Amino acid sequence: MLLSPKLAILQSLDAMNKVQMEEVLDYIKGIIHKPAKKVDYMAFKKEAMKEIKQALRQEKGKRKLSAAA
């Protein structure tokens, strides 16, 4: 008889001892907290790329002014 994934997970959790349950809980907590860090990293990366682009535009404008003079 095939078990549904949810039922299979529940049965495997019932078969675990306390140490194993704590390890699974720590693993799940680690997964849950990582996306927030990734979002922070992505926001940081986006802001850094924006600043780099702005700096390159300013440098390009300075070169045009010095070439025209």
Secondary structure as UniProt FT lines:
FT   HELIX           5..14
FT   HELIX           18..68
//
